[in-house]
Amino acid sequence: MSFTNFTTLPVWHSLLLFVPAGAALVAVIATKQATSVAIAWRYARAAAMVMLVAAAAGLVTRTLTSNSAGTLLRADTVGAIMLALVSFVGWVVIRYSQAYLAGDPHEQRYISQLLATLAAVALVVVANNLVVLTLAWAATSLAVHGLLTFFGDRPVAVAVAHKKFILARCADLCMVAAVVTIGTTFHTLRIDQIGAAAAATALPLGARVGIVLVALAALLKCAQLPFHGWLIQVMEAPTPVSALLHAGVVNLGGFVLLRFAPVVDGAVETRALLVIVGTSTAVIAALVMTTRVSIKVSLAWSTCAQMGFMLMQCGLGIWEMALLHLVAHSLYKAHAFLGAGGAVRQTQRKQLVAKPAAPNGSSILVATAVVVAGTCAAGWAWGQLPFADPPSATIWLLVGIVAVSLAPLASAAHSPGGWRTRLPLIAGTIAVPLAYFALHDVAGQLVPHGPAAPAALLVFVAVSFALLFTVHTLCVIAPTGGVSTRLYPWMYGGLFLDEAFTRVAFAVWPPPAPRSRPSALPSIETVPDRTLA
């Protein structure tokens, strides 16, 4: 590959794209050579700040210039947004980690692995070459593996990380096969050229096979059922690792699909795969989440459900909302994990306040009517007519799902409490759908809406979420009723899908033995007698 082809982007674009990943890679080398942990943290904080400033500068330049792409790198608004998101989350996680891991004997190794993960993710975001994207995505998984096994003396941590390692290698094989099939079909490895060719003509068989493989890789790395267990069980890892994993690594599958949006739009089998698996995961994970008490485990099931919802949006062709969902979920989940320690104090405060009355059938019926009316009012106020065209039907379906999820809010408004309590809650049922329509229009300027999804997929989504709403309502109204008592063991066990997968996976590739870990404190045998006196 000639240097001329490499620099088809303007030089300053190339530099801005390389700075975040380059700064992180330089910091990896520097932290390994650092003579003290304090110096290593200083290098890490400096690299995080450079990444954040460069990503912010790149985002600003994207608003002032047109999108451009080279043989290896791609400078566009979507990539700039994602790069700024990853850099910001990385900056926060590094600052949080310094206090969290203070005094750990392997602190310096943690710093280099964290920076390596950020460098790999940054390279995924700016890649415009299918080989570079595949290698960077695989490097992300390998770097995260070191973080997940940070406490490598714990058998559970080693076993769960090994389970993720197996799935990640299967996803990498899918991507390698996709490189071969898509590259030979379109005679190029440039992602922008592949998308342009797919949008211009009907997809040949090789492209259809290749994009199914990309979708399978995304499903595996986004922890979709039945390959979700590792995401739920990696709670042995340090909390900042969980924040980075859920906010900047797991959702890369959705970003990769965004890069191949024109190809996905032309492959109905890929769209059906994403919608069916994503919707099923979102519905089941949402029910399982309600059975969990642990804050971090509940958040992990939430991520599983949210990733399913995002992949469902990709399958429906609502790429603008998939991008918005990706960004919003990353920011929320990073904050939720890093603030999980405050859940105990919040629980103690709630115990000092009288519990509100449990909703009954009439309050939920009124709540549903309120959210439906609020959604319709918001849509008409924004000029969105229901079912005016196929894309409009898809948007209204998603808005309806979001609106129905507000039924508990409206149910609280229906309970006694006076108008000062009710009015803000009722206003929220109008404000949220209105904000959804507004953000949809804003995101639509960045990512075009795909072609209308087949009616069968829309019906499947509508029926699935209607079933979720019905089952959840029955469980809330009658927590000791027949539906709740029959479903609870299955939902608490996640339908026992992970147990079946784990038995098969570990039979084929058993996990390694835990490694010994030196203690941060001397053992009692090594302490002189005079110290104990």
C-alpha positions, 0 to 999 in steps of 0.5 A, a space after each residue: 500500500 503506497 503512502 499516497 493512498 494512505 494520505 488521501 485524507 487531508 494531513 490535519 484530518 489524519 493527524 486528528 484521527 491518529 492522535 487519540 489512539 496514538 496518545 494511548 499507545 504511547 502512554 502504554 509504553 510509557 507506563 510500562 517503563 515508569 519507575 513508580 505507580 505515581 508516574 504511570 498515573 501521571 502518564 495515563 492522565 496526560 494521555 486521557 486529556 490529549 485524547 479528549 482534546 483531540 477528539 473534541 477538536 475533531 468533532 468541531 472540525 467535522 461541523 465546519 468541513 465535509 466528511 472525508 475518507 482515506 484508504 485506512 481512516 475515515 473522518 465523518 461526524 458519526 465517527 467524531 461523535 463516537 471518538 469524543 464519547 470514548 475519549 470522555 468515558 476513558 478520561 473519567 474512568 482513568 481518574 476514577 481508577 486512580 483512587 479506586 485501585 490505590 495500593 493494589 500490587 498490580 496497579 501499573 499493569 492495570 493502567 497499561 491494559 486500560 490504555 491499550 483498550 482505549 487505543 484499540 477502541 479509538 482505532 475501531 472508531 476511525 477505521 475505514 478498512 475492513 482488515 483494520 477494523 477487524 484487527 482493532 476490534 479483536 485487539 479491543 477484546 484481547 485488551 479487555 480480557 486482561 482487565 477482566 482477569 485483573 483478579 486472576 486468582 479468583 476462579 469465577 473471574 477466570 472462568 467468566 473471562 474465559 467464556 467471553 474469550 471463547 465467544 470473542 474468538 468466534 466473533 473474530 472468525 466471523 469477521 475474518 470470513 466476512 473480510 474474505 466474502 465482502 472483499 472478494 465480492 466488492 473488490 475493495 476493503 474500503 468500508 465507504 466504497 463498500 457502502 456506496 456500492 451496496 446502495 447503488 445495486 442489489 446485493 450479490 450473494 457474497 455480500 449477503 453472506 458477508 453481512 450476516 457474518 458481521 451481524 453474527 459477530 455483533 450479536 456475539 460481542 453485544 452479549 445477546 441471548 444465549 451468549 449473554 452470561 459472561 456480561 452478567 457474571 464479570 462482576 469480579 472485575 473492578 468497578 471502573 472496568 465494568 463502567 468502561 466495558 458497558 459504556 465503550 466496548 460492548 456497544 461497538 457491535 452497534 457502531 460496526 453495523 452503523 458503518 455497514 448500514 447500506 449493506 444491512 439495509 439491502 439484506 433482509 435476512 440480516 435485518 430479520 436476524 437482528 430484529 428477532 434476536 435483539 427483540 427477544 433479548 430485550 424482552 427477556 432481559 428486561 423481565 430478568 432484570 426485575 428479579 435481581 437485587 444486586 445493583 451491578 447485576 441488574 445494570 448488567 441485565 439492563 445493558 443486555 436488554 439495551 444492546 438488544 434494543 439497539 440491534 433491533 433498531 439497526 435491523 429496522 433501519 432506524 440508524 439515527 435512533 440506534 446512534 442516539 441510543 448508543 451515545 445515551 446508553 454509554 453516558 448513562 451506564 458509565 455514570 450508573 456503574 461509577 455511582 453504584 456505591 451510592 445505591 446503599 445510601 439511596 436505599 437507606 433514604 428510601 427506608 425513611 420515607 413511607 412507601 407509595 401504594 402499589 399500583 392496581 389495575 385501574 391506576 395502570 389503565 389510567 396511566 396507559 391512557 395518559 401516556 398514549 394521549 401524551 404521545 399523540 399530543 407530542 407527535 402532533 405538536 411536532 408534526 409527525 402524523 401516525 402511519 403517514 408512510 412506512 418510515 413514520 410507522 416505524 418511528 411511531 412504533 418505537 415512540 410507543 414502546 418508549 411511551 409505554 415504559 413511562 406507564 409507572 411514572 403516570 401510575 405514580 401521578 394517578 396515586 394520591 399526592 396532590 396536583 403539585 406531585 401529579 403535574 410534573 409526572 404527567 408533564 413528563 409523559 409528554 416531554 419524553 415523547 416530544 424529546 424523542 421526536 426532536 432528537 430523532 430529527 437531529 440524529 436524522 441529519 447525521 445518519 440517514 433513515 434506512 428503507 422501511 422494514 418488512 411489515 412482519 418484523 414490525 408486527 413481531 416487535 409490536 407483539 413482543 413488547 406488548 407481551 412484555 408490558 402485559 406480563 410485567 403488569 400482571 406481576 406488578 398487580 399480583 406479585 404472588 399470583 399464578 403468573 408471577 410464581 410460575 415465571 419467577 424461577 425461569 426469569 431469575 435463571 435467565 431461562 437457564 440458557 447460559 448454563 447450557 452454553 457454559 457446559 458445552 463451551 467448557 467441555 470443548 475448551 476448559 478454562 485455565 487455572 487461576 494464577 497466584 496473586 501476591 498479597 499487598 500486605 505481608 503474611 503473619 508468618 513474615 512479621 517479626 515477633 517484636 511487631 506483634 508485641 
